[in-house]
Amino acid sequence: MDRTESPSSTPRRLPVVIVGAGLAGLCCALTLQQHGVPFVIVEAADGVGGRVRTDHMEGFRLDRGFQVYLTAYPEGQERLDYASLGLRSFYPGSLVRADGAFHRIGDPWRRPLDMASTLAARVGSLVDKARIGKLRLDVQSGTLEELFQRPEVTTAARLVEYGFSDAIIERFFRPFFGGVFFDPELQTSSRQFEFCFRMFSAGKTALPEEGMEAIPRQLAARLPAEAIRLNTAVSSLQEGGVLLEGGERLEAASIVLATEATAAARLLGDNPPPRGQSATTLYFSAPQPPITQPILVLDGERSGPVNHLAVPSLVAPTYAPAGRHLVCANLLGLPPAPDAEVEAAVRRQLSGWFGPSVNAWRHLRTYRIPYALPENRPPALEPHHKTARARPGIYLCGDWRADASINGAMVSGRLAAEALLADTQ
């Protein structure tokens, strides 16, 4: 007589263990879920998001370091529900501080009325501004795959190749893209620069109403709550599993390291990876905003510690309580001085920009971020994305495995899952 195997006798299918609940780990899990592969995410921190976190303080939303979301990110368009995020946009342009005054550099393709002020702005010649138009056209031509196959130099070298003057490099490109990459010397890959310029040109620069952490929280909400274990650090990798710091062992069919490069190197026993880029952000509560529009302010004079300034509450009013505004001052690197001295230097610089009203701002918090972004200097290994396979049964993902961006982190998570699926199914 035929006997039907009972469900209890079916061999247990081991889960994939994903180490890290940042954007890469969450997107890896979502891809595995779509293919019916069991998984568990272990995260050392008390919440999902990795470096994309938001703190709440006295009615303010403080992103852990100034961050923005670019709506043109192709992976984000596939993964995220923009309407539910309540994205609110920056004004497409910048205010550049130069020669003791502010000069508006607008996007005349979206704001034609900004053409006159942009041409008159003392941050470069008319030829420079025409070359920005050519650069904009060039970076939007072809596919992204083709863009990441282009010859690679540093961002600084690419700007020189385009013929930009020292004036516009120093007054606009260095503070703007130095702030994007946390790289004041613009040694970041030209491929990364051209990708980001394309994203800025093709879409909006935005903040979610509930802060940047709303992005990973939206991704995590699509996963089973029991599959995410917070406050759970991994001590070491073992054959067929991982050992947690508390001594518990988790058996695994495969392991995905969705961590920063330094943590992945420690767990793999590899040589230390290239260092990351660091940044410092100071938040202030102000009764009135120092500017009138939701626009990024750049230090084109390189006059002090602040590289760029924003007022997130002008972008999304939910970033501040009623009657107050949130001012965000951003520095590149980690100043050696104590926080109090850094705050005093920031106030001196901004008082020169906006007057004595700065002295009435109340300091809320300073974030020192040793690893804000991975270093992404040429030469790149694989154009666009590095292989996800580290060792048999072990896979890697994170923005350090792709272009150093939110989009890159999300793409790398999907690619790690796809590599795992190709190897195991």
C-alpha positions in Angstrom: 0.0 0.0 0.0 1.3 3.5 -0.9 2.0 5.7 2.1 1.8 9.4 1.9 4.6 11.2 3.8 3.2 13.2 6.7 4.1 16.9 6.9 5.9 16.3 10.2 8.4 14.0 8.4 9.3 16.6 5.7 12.9 17.7 6.2 13.1 21.2 7.7 14.3 23.8 5.1 17.1 25.9 6.6 16.7 29.6 6.2 19.1 32.0 4.6 20.6 34.2 7.4 20.9 37.8 6.3 23.3 39.8 8.6 22.1 43.4 8.6 18.7 45.1 8.2 19.8 48.1 6.1 18.4 48.8 2.7 20.6 46.1 1.1 19.6 43.4 3.6 15.9 44.3 3.3 15.9 44.2 -0.5 17.7 40.9 -0.4 15.0 39.5 1.9 12.2 40.9 -0.3 13.7 39.1 -3.4 14.1 35.8 -1.5 10.5 36.2 -0.2 9.3 36.6 -3.8 10.8 33.2 -4.6 9.6 31.4 -1.5 13.0 31.1 0.1 12.8 31.3 4.0 15.2 33.7 5.7 15.9 35.5 8.9 17.5 38.9 9.3 19.7 39.5 12.3 20.4 43.2 13.1 22.7 44.4 15.8 20.9 47.8 16.2 17.5 48.5 17.7 15.8 49.2 14.4 16.0 48.6 10.6 17.6 51.0 8.2 21.4 50.8 8.8 22.7 54.3 8.2 19.2 55.5 7.1 17.7 56.2 10.5 15.7 59.1 12.0 15.6 60.2 15.6 12.7 62.0 17.2 13.5 64.9 19.6 11.0 67.4 21.0 8.8 67.2 17.9 11.8 67.4 15.5 12.8 64.6 13.1 16.5 64.3 13.0 17.9 62.1 10.2 21.2 60.6 11.3 23.3 62.8 9.1 21.8 64.9 6.3 20.4 62.6 3.6 18.1 63.1 0.6 16.2 60.7 -1.7 16.4 61.1 -5.5 13.1 60.1 -7.1 14.8 59.1 -10.4 16.5 56.1 -8.7 15.4 53.2 -10.9 15.5 50.6 -8.2 13.6 52.8 -5.8 10.9 53.3 -8.5 10.5 49.5 -8.6 10.7 48.9 -4.8 9.0 51.9 -3.1 5.6 53.4 -2.9 6.4 57.1 -3.3 2.9 58.2 -2.5 2.9 56.5 0.8 6.3 58.0 1.7 4.8 61.5 1.2 7.9 62.7 -0.6 8.4 66.5 -0.4 10.8 68.1 -2.8 13.7 70.6 -2.6 13.8 73.6 -4.9 15.8 72.4 -8.0 18.9 74.5 -7.6 21.3 75.9 -5.0 22.2 79.1 -3.3 25.9 79.6 -3.5 27.7 81.8 -1.0 30.5 83.7 -2.8 32.1 87.1 -2.5 30.0 87.9 0.6 26.6 87.3 -1.1 24.3 84.5 -2.2 23.9 83.6 -5.8 21.2 81.4 -7.2 22.0 78.5 -9.5 18.7 77.2 -10.8 17.7 74.4 -13.1 16.4 76.3 -16.2 15.1 73.1 -17.7 12.6 72.9 -14.8 12.5 76.6 -13.7 12.9 78.7 -16.9 12.5 81.9 -14.8 15.8 81.0 -13.1 17.7 81.4 -16.3 18.5 85.1 -15.7 19.7 84.7 -12.1 21.7 81.6 -13.1 23.5 83.4 -15.9 24.2 86.3 -13.7 25.5 84.3 -10.7 29.1 84.9 -9.9 30.1 81.3 -9.6 31.5 80.8 -13.1 31.5 82.1 -16.7 28.8 81.9 -19.3 30.8 79.3 -21.0 30.8 77.2 -17.7 27.1 77.4 -17.6 26.8 76.3 -21.2 29.0 73.4 -20.4 26.7 72.4 -17.5 24.0 72.0 -20.2 26.3 69.8 -22.3 27.1 67.7 -19.2 23.4 67.3 -18.5 22.7 66.1 -22.0 25.7 63.7 -21.9 24.9 62.0 -18.6 21.3 61.4 -19.7 22.3 59.8 -23.0 22.4 56.0 -23.3 21.5 53.4 -20.7 22.8 53.2 -17.1 24.8 50.1 -18.1 26.5 52.1 -20.8 27.1 55.0 -18.4 28.9 52.7 -16.0 31.1 51.4 -18.9 32.4 54.8 -19.7 36.1 55.6 -19.2 36.7 56.2 -15.5 38.8 58.9 -13.9 38.2 61.0 -10.7 35.3 63.5 -10.6 37.9 66.3 -10.4 39.6 65.0 -13.6 36.3 64.7 -15.4 35.4 68.3 -14.7 38.7 69.4 -16.0 38.2 67.3 -19.1 34.9 69.1 -19.7 36.8 72.4 -19.6 35.1 73.8 -16.5 36.9 76.8 -15.0 38.5 76.7 -11.5 35.9 79.2 -10.4 32.9 77.0 -11.0 34.7 73.9 -9.8 35.6 75.6 -6.5 32.3 77.5 -6.0 29.8 75.0 -7.2 31.0 71.5 -8.0 33.3 71.1 -5.0 30.8 72.1 -2.3 27.8 70.4 -4.1 29.3 67.1 -5.1 31.8 67.1 -2.3 28.8 67.2 -0.1 27.1 64.4 -2.0 30.1 62.1 -1.8 31.6 63.5 1.5 34.7 64.0 -0.6 36.0 67.5 -0.7 38.8 66.6 -3.0 36.4 65.1 -5.6 38.4 61.9 -5.9 35.2 59.9 -6.3 34.8 57.9 -9.5 33.6 59.8 -12.5 31.1 57.0 -13.1 29.5 57.7 -9.7 29.5 61.5 -10.5 27.8 61.0 -13.8 25.2 58.6 -12.4 24.4 61.1 -9.6 24.3 64.0 -12.0 21.8 62.0 -14.1 19.6 61.2 -11.1 19.6 64.9 -10.0 18.7 66.0 -13.5 16.0 63.3 -14.2 14.0 63.5 -11.0 13.4 65.4 -7.8 15.5 65.7 -4.7 13.2 64.8 -1.8 12.6 64.0 1.9 9.8 61.6 3.2 7.4 63.3 5.5 8.3 61.0 8.3 12.0 61.2 7.8 14.5 59.2 5.8 13.9 56.1 8.0 10.4 55.8 6.4 12.2 54.3 3.4 13.6 51.2 5.2 10.5 50.9 7.4 8.3 50.7 4.3 10.5 47.8 3.0 10.5 46.0 6.3 6.7 46.3 6.6 6.4 43.9 3.7 8.4 41.2 5.5 7.1 38.9 8.3 7.8 40.6 11.6 9.2 37.4 13.1 11.8 37.2 10.4 13.6 40.3 11.6 15.6 40.0 14.9 16.8 43.3 16.2 19.4 43.8 18.9 21.0 40.6 17.6 24.7 40.8 16.8 26.7 38.2 15.0 30.0 37.1 16.6 31.4 34.9 13.9 30.6 32.8 10.8 30.6 29.1 11.2 30.2 26.1 8.9 26.5 26.1 8.0 25.5 28.9 10.3 26.4 32.0 12.4 27.2 32.4 16.0 25.5 35.2 17.8 27.2 37.2 20.6 24.9 35.7 23.2 26.2 32.2 22.3 23.2 31.1 20.2 23.9 29.4 16.9 21.7 29.9 13.9 21.8 27.3 11.2 21.7 28.6 7.7 21.3 27.3 4.2 23.4 30.3 3.0 24.6 33.5 4.6 24.3 37.0 3.2 26.5 39.7 4.7 24.5 42.9 4.3 26.8 45.0 6.4 29.3 47.8 6.0 32.6 46.8 4.5 34.4 46.9 7.8 32.0 44.5 9.5 32.0 42.2 6.5 35.8 42.1 6.5 35.9 41.3 10.2 33.4 38.4 9.9 35.2 37.0 6.8 38.7 37.5 8.4 39.7 39.5 5.4 42.1 42.5 5.2 40.5 45.8 6.2 38.7 47.3 3.2 39.3 50.9 2.0 38.1 53.4 4.5 34.8 55.2 4.3 34.0 58.8 4.0 33.0 60.6 7.2 30.7 63.5 7.9 29.3 65.7 10.7 25.8 67.2 11.0 24.6 69.8 13.5 20.9 70.4 14.0 19.4 73.6 15.3 15.9 74.8 16.3 15.2 78.2 14.9 12.1 80.5 15.4 12.5 81.6 11.7 14.2 79.9 8.8 17.4 81.7 7.6 16.2 81.2 4.0 12.8 81.5 2.4 12.8 78.5 0.0 13.5 74.8 0.4 16.9 75.1 -1.4 20.4 73.8 -0.6 22.9 76.5 0.5 26.5 75.9 -0.5 29.7 77.4 0.8 31.4 78.5 -2.4 34.0 80.5 -0.4 35.2 77.5 1.7 35.2 80.0 4.5 34.5 77.8 7.5 33.5 74.4 8.7 30.1 74.3 7.1 30.1 72.9 3.5 26.3 73.1 3.0 23.2 74.0 4.8 19.5 73.0 4.5 16.3 73.7 6.3 14.4 70.4 6.2 11.3 71.9 7.7 10.9 74.1 4.6 11.0 70.9 2.5 8.7 68.9 4.7 7.0 70.8 7.6 6.7 67.6 9.5 10.4 67.8 10.3 9.7 70.4 13.0 7.0 71.2 15.5 4.6 74.1 14.9 6.3 77.5 15.3 9.8 76.2 14.8 12.2 75.3 12.0 14.9 72.7 11.7 18.2 74.0 10.4 20.8 71.4 9.3 24.5 72.4 9.0 26.8 69.8 7.4 30.5 69.4 7.6 32.8 67.1 5.7 34.9 64.8 7.8 35.2 64.6 11.6 36.5 67.8 13.2 39.2 67.2 15.8 37.8 69.8 18.1 35.2 69.0 20.8 31.5 69.4 19.9 31.2 72.7 21.8 34.0 74.3 19.8 32.6 72.9 16.5 29.2 74.4 17.3 30.8 77.8 18.1 32.7 77.8 14.8 29.5 76.9 12.9 27.6 79.7 14.5 30.4 82.2 13.7 30.3 81.2 10.0 26.5 81.2 9.7 26.3 84.5 11.6 28.4 86.0 8.8 25.9 84.6 6.3 22.6 85.3 8.1 23.3 87.9 10.8 23.0 87.8 14.6 19.7 85.9 14.5 21.8 82.7 14.3 22.8 83.3 18.0 19.2 82.6 18.9 19.1 79.2 17.4 19.1 76.4 19.9 21.5 73.5 19.3 19.6 70.2 19.3 22.2 67.5 18.4 25.5 66.9 16.7 26.0 63.6 14.7 29.6 62.5 14.0 29.4 59.8 11.4 32.7 58.0 10.9 31.4 55.9 8.0 28.8 57.9 6.1 29.6 56.5 2.7 32.0 53.9 1.3 35.0 55.4 -0.5 34.4 55.0 -4.2 37.6 55.9 -6.0 38.8 54.6 -9.4 39.7 52.2 -10.6 36.4 50.3 -10.0 36.5 46.5 -10.1 33.4 45.6 -12.0 31.8 48.5 -13.8 28.7 49.4 -11.7 28.4 46.3 -9.5 30.9 43.9 -7.9 30.2 40.2 -7.7 28.0 39.2 -4.8 29.7 35.9 -4.2 32.4 36.0 -1.5 32.8 32.2 -0.8 30.7 29.1 -1.4 27.5 29.8 0.5 28.4 33.3 1.5 27.2 36.4 -0.3 27.8 40.2 0.0 25.7 43.2 -0.5 25.7 46.9 0.5 26.4 50.2 -1.1 30.1 49.4 -1.0 29.4 46.6 -3.5 27.7 49.0 -6.0 27.5 52.7 -6.6 27.6 54.3 -3.2 24.0 55.5 -3.0 20.6 54.4 -1.7 19.9 53.0 -5.2 23.2 51.1 -5.1 22.4 49.6 -1.7 19.0 48.4 -2.9 20.3 47.0 -6.2 23.1 45.1 -4.4 20.6 43.4 -2.1 18.6 42.2 -5.1 21.7 41.0 -6.9 22.9 39.1 -3.9 19.6 37.3 -3.6 19.6 36.6 -7.4 23.2 35.1 -7.2 22.1 33.0 -4.2 19.0 31.7 -6.1 21.1 30.9 -9.2 23.5 28.9 -7.1 20.9 27.0 -5.0 17.8 26.4 -7.2 
